[in-house]
Amino acid sequence: METVTTERTFKNLINNKWEESSSNETLKSMNPSNKHEVVGYVQKSDKQDLDMAVEAAVQARKSWRKIGKVERSQYLYKAANILEGRLDEIAETMAREMGKTLPESKGETARGVAILRYYASEGMRKDGDMIPSTDKDALLYTKRVPVGVVGIITPWNFPVAIPIWKIAPALIYGNTVVFKPATEAAVTAAKVVECLAEAGLPAGVLNFVTGSGSVVGQNLIDHSKIQAITFTGSDTIGKVVARSASERGIKFQLEMGGKNPVIVTKDADLNVAVEAVISGAFRSTGQKCTATSRVIVEEGIYNQFVEKLIQETEEIKVGNALGEDVWMGPCAHEQQFNTVKEYLEIGREEGATLLAGGEVLTDGEYSNGFFVTPTIFGDVDADMRIAKEEIFGPVIALFKATDLEDAITQANDTECGLSASIFTTNIGSFLEFVDEIEAGLVRINAESAGVELQAPFGGMKATSTGSREQGEAAKEFYTEIKTVFVKG
């Protein structure tokens, strides 16, 4: 089948001008539901392009800071309205580009609108505190000031929400931005940037550069004029960011992997638990850092729970992300597809019992995409790779626990600590879980893959480094505190 190549080419945004890369090369973004369809083209940028973007951000930094939070908020309100007006179009692009189903894509885009409005409202909130001084004739107070030029690197799995929850607070607190999205979702990201540009941001405030991680990403990480860098992605690249930022003494913020557990106690409502486990594990084809990957069930209800879980899982409709009534779309791209296939084989080789799914779909409507069935493994040991390593796909590993203490011990047996859930009707059980679980996001009788935009987001252990994202917590990363002593 011939590749469809009718889509547009998106340029870099540098100093408020849409620019072709100095390499004169582009990268194509493909539809994982139909690998013969090109969603669009983006620039294959080089170091020269990045340097221009950083310099534009440097030059815009002072004037952007001086206009004040209230005026800056108006740009975000306007961008929110523009994004809302393009919601259906951008959601469809997301579904085509990374395989998230259309309803999920619309939900994420709507969340992007809400995030912009939330941070726009920050323009009217305080940015410092009055402090009593030991000198009765002095004034002592703090004010928050922007960090400077912020480098933003985002993944492909949330191509609207994650860029916005980094860009919006960076801008409202007075920073200028150089933004590099994952290539696999760069067309969607470009359309988000178009909304921000159309809102009339001054030249150089927001700069957008696409290209490979090894060239654009690495040079952004190492650039001497970047004062802070925020990254969401793999543990491997996160360590590179941390090393480079630490050597230069700049702020950095990392959100990386998860191996998120759900505990189901013997007194849980099993219908609620099964529904939430399926949603947490298989929505977005399991491609969420907060996705459920380990399910730990008290042995007295294990068989009953697993029977319900398998029955519901086998009813899931897999297909084209734009298809009607499709519940789960494809893996986002070929590399991730191959990774999931490899882990399906690893699970079998390690001796886990395949209870549901485990199929690679290649016939008929599935022949041109990256489709797998939602998968459940039982009889999983703690030392198996599928129990320890992040798969980032629709795969559940099941474990038995003798009691709540054993379940929590198993849940904490991971290097990651992003999110965790428990299903119980016992107040004492959930309070013990809240105290003992080693995770930054703790949810009771709700799926692991959920976070509200007004609340802090981040993990413990190897998952996160730096201050939390989202909500008011974002100001801890995007601002510095200046203490002021005034003597009359």
C-alpha positions as semicolon CSV with decimal commas, in nm:
position;residue;x (nm);y (nm);z (nm)
1;M;0,000;0,000;0,000
2;E;0,130;0,347;-0,087
3;T;0,195;0,601;0,185
4;V;-0,054;0,888;0,198
5;T;0,140;1,218;0,199
6;T;-0,118;1,494;0,170
7;E;-0,064;1,651;0,513
8;R;0,101;1,985;0,588
9;T;0,450;2,065;0,708
10;F;0,488;2,247;1,039
11;K;0,773;2,488;1,102
12;N;0,963;2,590;1,414
13;L;0,845;2,898;1,600
14;I;1,145;3,121;1,677
15;N;1,107;3,483;1,785
16;N;0,744;3,479;1,665
17;K;0,838;3,366;1,314
18;W;0,757;3,027;1,169
19;E;1,095;2,909;1,041
20;E;1,220;2,614;0,840
21;S;1,516;2,433;0,991
22;S;1,860;2,531;0,867
23;S;1,905;2,160;0,783
24;N;1,632;2,190;0,516
25;E;1,508;1,848;0,628
26;T;1,181;1,731;0,777
27;L;1,058;1,436;0,981
28;K;0,728;1,263;0,915
29;S;0,478;1,164;1,180
30;M;0,280;0,848;1,106
31;N;-0,061;0,724;1,214
32;P;-0,018;0,416;1,437
33;S;-0,366;0,298;1,339
34;N;-0,256;0,304;0,975
35;K;0,120;0,316;0,931
36;H;0,079;0,414;0,564
37;E;-0,082;0,746;0,657
38;V;0,134;1,052;0,723
39;V;-0,021;1,281;0,983
40;G;0,217;1,565;0,906
41;Y;0,577;1,677;0,879
42;V;0,790;1,870;1,128
43;Q;1,136;2,022;1,108
44;K;1,448;1,813;1,155
45;S;1,622;2,089;1,346
46;D;1,988;2,119;1,432
47;K;2,198;2,301;1,692
48;Q;2,183;2,625;1,494
49;D;1,804;2,629;1,513
50;L;1,812;2,561;1,885
51;D;2,070;2,833;1,948
52;M;1,846;3,083;1,766
53;A;1,548;2,980;1,978
54;V;1,741;3,011;2,304
55;E;1,880;3,350;2,206
56;A;1,527;3,472;2,124
57;A;1,411;3,360;2,468
58;V;1,707;3,534;2,632
59;Q;1,632;3,861;2,456
60;A;1,261;3,847;2,551
61;R;1,319;3,760;2,914
62;K;1,339;4,109;3,067
63;S;1,044;4,266;2,887
64;W;0,820;3,965;2,955
65;R;0,901;3,978;3,324
66;K;0,835;4,350;3,346
67;I;0,481;4,344;3,205
68;G;0,358;4,174;3,523
69;K;0,143;3,873;3,605
70;V;-0,193;4,038;3,545
71;E;-0,111;4,130;3,186
72;R;0,056;3,793;3,124
73;S;-0,263;3,620;3,238
74;Q;-0,458;3,776;2,952
75;Y;-0,247;3,591;2,696
76;L;-0,327;3,259;2,865
77;Y;-0,698;3,332;2,879
78;K;-0,695;3,414;2,509
79;A;-0,494;3,099;2,426
80;A;-0,746;2,890;2,623
81;N;-1,031;3,030;2,415
82;I;-0,846;2,962;2,090
83;L;-0,762;2,605;2,195
84;E;-1,123;2,548;2,296
85;G;-1,235;2,665;1,952
86;R;-1,001;2,415;1,788
87;L;-1,072;2,132;2,032
88;D;-1,225;1,885;1,786
89;E;-0,954;1,942;1,526
90;I;-0,665;1,904;1,770
91;A;-0,824;1,601;1,936
92;E;-0,861;1,431;1,599
93;T;-0,496;1,507;1,522
94;M;-0,395;1,352;1,855
95;A;-0,598;1,039;1,785
96;R;-0,440;1,007;1,441
97;E;-0,087;1,082;1,557
98;M;-0,045;0,880;1,877
99;G;-0,342;0,643;1,877
100;K;-0,535;0,770;2,178
101;T;-0,906;0,710;2,116
102;L;-1,106;1,012;2,005
103;P;-1,308;1,046;2,330
104;E;-0,986;1,034;2,533
105;S;-0,822;1,283;2,297
106;K;-1,112;1,524;2,336
107;G;-1,092;1,487;2,712
108;E;-0,721;1,563;2,715
109;T;-0,761;1,868;2,493
110;A;-1,039;1,998;2,717
111;R;-0,806;1,948;3,010
112;G;-0,548;2,161;2,829
113;V;-0,805;2,440;2,806
114;A;-0,874;2,411;3,180
115;I;-0,503;2,418;3,266
116;L;-0,452;2,737;3,068
117;R;-0,741;2,902;3,250
118;Y;-0,618;2,780;3,587
119;Y;-0,276;2,935;3,538
120;A;-0,424;3,248;3,383
121;S;-0,602;3,297;3,713
122;E;-0,262;3,288;3,886
123;G;-0,220;3,640;3,753
124;M;-0,445;3,762;4,034
125;R;-0,291;3,557;4,315
126;K;-0,020;3,666;4,557
127;D;0,346;3,624;4,466
128;G;0,505;3,683;4,805
129;D;0,458;3,709;5,180
130;M;0,493;3,975;5,448
131;I;0,719;3,865;5,735
132;P;0,752;4,028;6,080
133;S;1,093;4,188;6,127
134;T;1,289;4,209;6,449
135;D;1,339;4,573;6,356
136;K;1,009;4,746;6,430
137;D;1,093;5,024;6,185
138;A;1,169;4,791;5,893
139;L;0,961;4,616;5,630
140;L;1,047;4,254;5,556
141;Y;0,881;4,064;5,275
142;T;0,940;3,808;5,000
143;K;0,852;3,818;4,634
144;R;0,869;3,546;4,374
145;V;1,070;3,616;4,061
146;P;1,103;3,411;3,742
147;V;1,391;3,170;3,697
148;G;1,469;3,296;3,344
149;V;1,481;3,085;3,030
150;V;1,320;2,744;3,079
151;G;1,382;2,443;2,856
152;I;1,080;2,212;2,824
153;I;1,102;1,854;2,693
154;T;0,781;1,653;2,672
155;P;0,683;1,294;2,583
156;W;0,442;1,163;2,318
157;N;0,176;1,010;2,541
158;F;0,004;1,335;2,648
159;P;0,084;1,571;2,360
160;V;-0,156;1,845;2,477
161;A;-0,182;1,822;2,856
162;I;0,185;1,779;2,950
163;P;0,320;2,061;2,730
164;I;0,052;2,295;2,860
165;W;0,100;2,206;3,226
166;K;0,467;2,300;3,183
167;I;0,437;2,598;2,945
168;A;0,145;2,772;3,120
169;P;0,308;2,808;3,465
170;A;0,643;2,892;3,308
171;L;0,482;3,185;3,124
172;I;0,253;3,316;3,397
173;Y;0,543;3,334;3,644
174;G;0,743;3,543;3,395
175;N;0,980;3,296;3,232
176;T;1,048;3,260;2,861
177;V;1,041;2,915;2,705
178;V;1,216;2,689;2,455
179;F;0,992;2,387;2,395
180;K;1,097;2,059;2,234
181;P;0,823;1,795;2,202
182;A;0,864;1,425;2,128
183;T;0,885;1,379;1,752
184;E;0,612;1,112;1,758
185;A;0,361;1,373;1,878
186;A;0,513;1,690;1,734
187;V;0,227;1,766;1,493
188;T;-0,021;1,781;1,780
189;A;0,225;1,988;1,981
190;A;0,268;2,228;1,688
191;K;-0,106;2,290;1,680
192;V;-0,104;2,369;2,052
193;V;0,180;2,617;1,995
194;E;-0,022;2,774;1,713
195;C;-0,296;2,851;1,966
196;L;-0,049;3,019;2,200
197;A;0,110;3,214;1,915
198;E;-0,231;3,328;1,790
199;A;-0,299;3,465;2,138
200;G;-0,038;3,730;2,060
201;L;0,252;3,638;2,287
202;P;0,537;3,887;2,241
203;A;0,833;3,783;2,024
204;G;1,068;3,533;2,182
205;V;0,850;3,446;2,480
206;L;0,761;3,100;2,349
207;N;0,991;2,920;2,106
208;F;0,919;2,580;1,955
209;V;1,186;2,357;1,800
210;T;1,132;2,002;1,672
211;G;1,386;1,734;1,597
212;S;1,566;1,437;1,741
213;G;1,639;1,397;2,108
214;S;2,004;1,329;2,038
215;V;2,048;1,666;1,863
216;V;1,782;1,914;1,975
217;G;1,708;1,755;2,311
218;Q;2,070;1,705;2,412
219;N;2,174;2,055;2,308
220;L;1,880;2,202;2,498
221;I;1,980;2,004;2,807
222;D;2,340;2,126;2,781
223;H;2,279;2,484;2,669
224;S;2,464;2,741;2,882
225;K;2,184;3,001;2,859
226;I;1,907;2,775;2,992
227;Q;1,838;2,849;3,361
228;A;1,599;2,559;3,427
229;I;1,485;2,247;3,250
230;T;1,171;2,040;3,303
231;F;1,154;1,692;3,153
232;T;0,897;1,413;3,138
233;G;1,009;1,089;2,976
234;S;1,234;0,789;3,019
235;D;1,457;0,719;3,316
236;T;1,761;0,700;3,086
237;I;1,721;1,053;2,949
238;G;1,613;1,185;3,287
239;K;1,951;1,086;3,431
240;V;2,123;1,274;3,148
241;V;1,918;1,585;3,232
242;A;2,002;1,553;3,602
243;R;2,373;1,510;3,538
244;S;2,401;1,806;3,301
245;A;2,185;2,038;3,514
246;S;2,371;1,945;3,833
247;E;2,708;2,016;3,675
248;R;2,588;2,364;3,573
249;G;2,401;2,433;3,895
250;I;2,063;2,502;3,733
251;K;1,717;2,394;3,840
252;F;1,577;2,073;3,696
253;Q;1,252;1,885;3,730
254;L;1,209;1,522;3,624
255;E;0,904;1,300;3,587
256;M;0,997;0,949;3,478
257;G;0,878;0,593;3,513
258;G;0,607;0,421;3,711
259;K;0,528;0,062;3,808
260;N;0,205;0,149;3,976
261;P;0,030;-0,095;4,213
262;V;-0,335;-0,142;4,295
263;I;-0,432;-0,331;4,610
264;V;-0,770;-0,505;4,629
265;T;-0,866;-0,606;4,983
266;K;-1,103;-0,881;5,085
267;D;-1,374;-0,627;5,175
268;A;-1,356;-0,431;4,849
269;D;-1,646;-0,375;4,613
270;L;-1,520;-0,606;4,337
271;N;-1,728;-0,451;4,061
272;V;-1,584;-0,109;4,134
273;A;-1,232;-0,251;4,164
274;V;-1,246;-0,443;3,837
275;E;-1,381;-0,147;3,644
276;A;-1,111;0,082;3,783
277;V;-0,828;-0,166;3,724
278;I;-0,931;-0,209;3,361
279;S;-0,957;0,165;3,306
280;G;-0,628;0,233;3,483
281;A;-0,441;-0,039;3,301
282;F;-0,581;-0,028;2,948
283;R;-0,701;0,326;2,873
284;S;-0,457;0,496;2,635
285;T;-0,329;0,143;2,564
286;G;-0,152;0,149;2,900
287;Q;0,072;0,432;2,783
288;K;0,048;0,648;3,094
289;C;0,312;0,695;3,361
290;T;0,031;0,648;3,615
291;A;-0,115;0,337;3,447
292;T;-0,193;0,034;3,661
293;S;0,064;-0,238;3,598
294;R;0,063;-0,446;3,919
295;V;-0,256;-0,568;4,088
296;I;-0,218;-0,721;4,434
297;V;-0,525;-0,906;4,558
298;E;-0,594;-1,062;4,896
299;E;-0,602;-1,437;4,845
300;G;-0,952;-1,487;4,991
301;I;-1,111;-1,303;4,695
302;Y;-0,839;-1,360;4,435
303;N;-1,021;-1,614;4,219
304;Q;-1,347;-1,420;4,219
305;F;-1,169;-1,096;4,128
306;V;-0,965;-1,254;3,849
307;E;-1,272;-1,417;3,696
308;K;-1,447;-1,081;3,674
309;L;-1,132;-0,909;3,548
310;I;-1,081;-1,157;3,265
311;Q;-1,445;-1,145;3,163
312;E;-1,446;-0,764;3,138
313;T;-1,108;-0,748;2,967
314;E;-1,211;-0,989;2,693
315;E;-1,500;-0,756;2,602
316;I;-1,270;-0,462;2,521
317;K;-1,290;-0,349;2,159
318;V;-0,951;-0,274;2,006
319;G;-0,924;-0,078;1,683
320;N;-0,849;0,241;1,492
321;A;-0,834;0,532;1,737
322;L;-1,096;0,718;1,531
323;G;-1,325;0,415;1,506
324;E;-1,672;0,425;1,650
325;D;-1,709;0,238;1,980
326;V;-1,336;0,159;1,989
327;W;-1,231;0,136;2,355
328;M;-0,854;0,088;2,308
329;G;-0,640;0,208;2,020
330;P;-0,296;0,100;1,897
331;C;0,046;0,138;2,053
332;A;0,164;0,489;1,972
333;H;0,446;0,395;1,735
334;E;0,645;0,101;1,606
335;Q;0,919;0,117;1,868
336;Q;0,667;0,103;2,152
337;F;0,477;-0,173;1,971
338;N;0,797;-0,379;1,953
339;T;0,866;-0,315;2,321
340;V;0,523;-0,442;2,423
341;K;0,559;-0,750;2,201
342;E;0,894;-0,821;2,364
343;Y;0,746;-0,805;2,714
344;L;0,462;-1,035;2,615
345;E;0,724;-1,290;2,519
346;I;0,929;-1,221;2,831
347;G;0,624;-1,288;3,050
348;R;0,571;-1,627;2,885
349;E;0,941;-1,718;2,906
350;E;0,959;-1,623;3,275
351;G;0,680;-1,868;3,354
352;A;0,391;-1,633;3,423
353;T;0,047;-1,768;3,329
354;L;-0,122;-1,586;3,042
355;L;-0,481;-1,542;3,157
356;A;-0,610;-1,306;2,886
357;G;-0,490;-1,133;2,573
358;G;-0,124;-1,153;2,479
359;E;-0,204;-1,137;2,108
360;V;-0,051;-0,924;1,837
361;L;-0,330;-0,831;1,595
362;T;-0,221;-0,836;1,231
363;D;-0,517;-0,946;1,018
364;G;-0,787;-0,749;0,839
365;E;-0,848;-0,405;0,987
366;Y;-0,543;-0,450;1,208
367;S;-0,293;-0,525;0,930
368;N;-0,161;-0,169;0,894
369;G;-0,140;-0,069;1,259
370;F;0,038;-0,144;1,586
371;F;-0,231;-0,337;1,772
372;V;-0,212;-0,575;2,068
373;T;-0,484;-0,711;2,291
374;P;-0,511;-0,608;2,657
375;T;-0,316;-0,867;2,853
376;I;-0,330;-1,022;3,200
377;F;-0,056;-1,238;3,350
378;G;-0,110;-1,446;3,665
379;D;0,137;-1,638;3,882
380;V;0,383;-1,350;3,861
381;D;0,686;-1,358;4,092
382;A;0,838;-1,041;4,230
383;D;1,173;-1,105;4,061
384;M;1,026;-1,137;3,711
385;R;1,100;-0,855;3,467
386;I;0,729;-0,800;3,401
387;A;0,693;-0,736;3,775
388;K;0,977;-0,483;3,793
389;E;1,017;-0,305;3,459
390;E;0,787;-0,043;3,314
391;I;0,625;-0,188;3,001
392;F;0,422;0,119;2,905
393;G;0,162;-0,097;2,740
394;P;-0,169;-0,273;2,818
395;V;-0,027;-0,544;3,047
396;I;-0,132;-0,635;3,401
397;A;0,071;-0,852;3,640
398;L;-0,135;-1,019;3,915
399;F;-0,012;-1,106;4,266
400;K;-0,169;-1,270;4,572
401;A;-0,134;-1,124;4,922
402;T;-0,203;-1,291;5,254
403;D;-0,324;-0,968;5,416
404;L;-0,302;-0,589;5,390
405;E;0,048;-0,570;5,539
406;D;0,176;-0,822;5,285
407;A;0,001;-0,636;5,003
408;I;0,161;-0,305;5,098
409;T;0,503;-0,469;5,125
410;Q;0,463;-0,607;4,774
411;A;0,334;-0,274;4,644
412;N;0,641;-0,094;4,778
413;D;0,879;-0,347;4,620
414;T;0,972;-0,121;4,328
415;E;1,225;0,147;4,246
416;C;0,942;0,375;4,133
417;G;0,683;0,553;4,341
418;L;0,446;0,756;4,128
419;S;0,088;0,644;4,194
420;A;-0,090;0,373;4,391
421;S;-0,449;0,278;4,467
422;I;-0,636;0,067;4,716
423;F;-0,990;-0,071;4,700
424;T;-1,141;-0,124;5,041
425;T;-1,447;-0,039;5,248
426;N;-1,246;-0,039;5,572
427;I;-1,143;0,305;5,699
428;G;-0,853;0,162;5,895
429;S;-0,718;-0,015;5,587
430;F;-0,713;0,293;5,370
431;L;-0,557;0,505;5,646
432;E;-0,281;0,246;5,690
433;F;-0,232;0,242;5,312
434;V;-0,202;0,621;5,298
435;D;0,063;0,616;5,571
436;E;0,268;0,322;5,446
437;I;0,258;0,333;5,066
438;E;0,565;0,485;4,897
439;A;0,400;0,687;4,622
440;G;0,344;1,053;4,549
441;L;-0,013;1,009;4,427
442;V;-0,238;0,796;4,649
443;R;-0,596;0,713;4,551
444;I;-0,865;0,536;4,749
445;N;-1,133;0,336;4,561
446;A;-1,023;0,501;4,236
447;E;-0,796;0,399;3,952
448;S;-0,425;0,473;3,972
449;A;-0,423;0,675;3,649
450;G;-0,588;0,993;3,761
451;V;-0,469;1,337;3,866
452;E;-0,645;1,670;3,903
453;L;-0,487;1,977;3,746
454;Q;-0,516;2,191;4,061
455;A;-0,332;1,939;4,279
456;P;0,043;1,869;4,304
457;F;0,165;1,589;4,077
458;G;0,483;1,388;4,119
459;G;0,631;1,073;4,262
460;M;0,873;0,935;4,517
461;K;1,192;0,730;4,488
462;A;1,331;0,707;4,133
463;T;1,016;0,845;3,969
464;S;1,064;1,217;4,028
465;T;1,334;1,468;4,105
466;G;1,267;1,828;4,193
467;S;0,951;2,004;4,301
468;R;0,600;1,891;4,211
469;E;0,417;1,987;3,894
470;Q;0,067;2,134;3,853
471;G;-0,146;2,334;4,091
472;E;0,014;2,597;4,311
473;A;0,310;2,365;4,361
474;A;0,435;2,458;4,012
475;K;0,556;2,796;4,137
476;E;0,827;2,621;4,340
477;F;1,004;2,525;4,018
478;Y;0,930;2,821;3,795
479;T;1,017;3,092;4,047
480;E;1,287;3,189;4,292
481;I;1,219;3,359;4,626
482;K;1,371;3,702;4,677
483;T;1,377;3,830;5,036
484;V;1,351;4,209;5,071
485;F;1,443;4,415;5,378
486;V;1,338;4,781;5,368
487;K;1,463;5,034;5,623
488;G;1,310;5,379;5,625
